[in-house]
Amino acid sequence: MSFATYYMHLIFASIPSLVSPDLILYILPILTVAILFFSLKIMFYKAPKLRRAR
């Protein structure tokens, strides 16, 4: 078990919740990919159009 996994188990085991602590190992990568996807979407698709220099 890596240090990150160990500390995630310690943190999320102390929080009483309906989900199991092992579920966090699936949620965190999905959350990371979602944040990356939305930030790339904002950067490339919703970026303000710049005027061309003359």
Backbone hydrogen bonds, N-H to C=O, Kabsch-Sander energy under -0.5 kcal/mol:
donor,donor_aa,acceptor,acceptor_aa,energy
6,Y,2,S,-2.2
7,Y,3,F,-2.6
8,M,4,A,-2.4
9,H,5,T,-2.2
10,L,6,Y,-2.0
11,I,7,Y,-2.6
12,F,8,M,-2.8
13,A,9,H,-1.7
14,S,10,L,-1.0
15,I,11,I,-0.6
23,L,20,S,-1.1
24,I,20,S,-0.6
24,I,21,P,-0.7
25,L,22,D,-1.0
26,Y,23,L,-1.3
27,I,23,L,-1.9
28,L,24,I,-2.5
30,I,26,Y,-1.1
31,L,27,I,-2.8
32,T,28,L,-2.4
33,V,29,P,-2.5
34,A,30,I,-2.3
35,I,31,L,-2.4
36,L,32,T,-2.3
37,F,33,V,-2.7
38,F,34,A,-2.6
39,S,35,I,-2.2
40,L,36,L,-2.3
41,K,37,F,-2.3
42,I,38,F,-2.2
43,M,39,S,-2.3
44,F,40,L,-2.4
45,Y,41,K,-2.3
46,K,41,K,-1.1
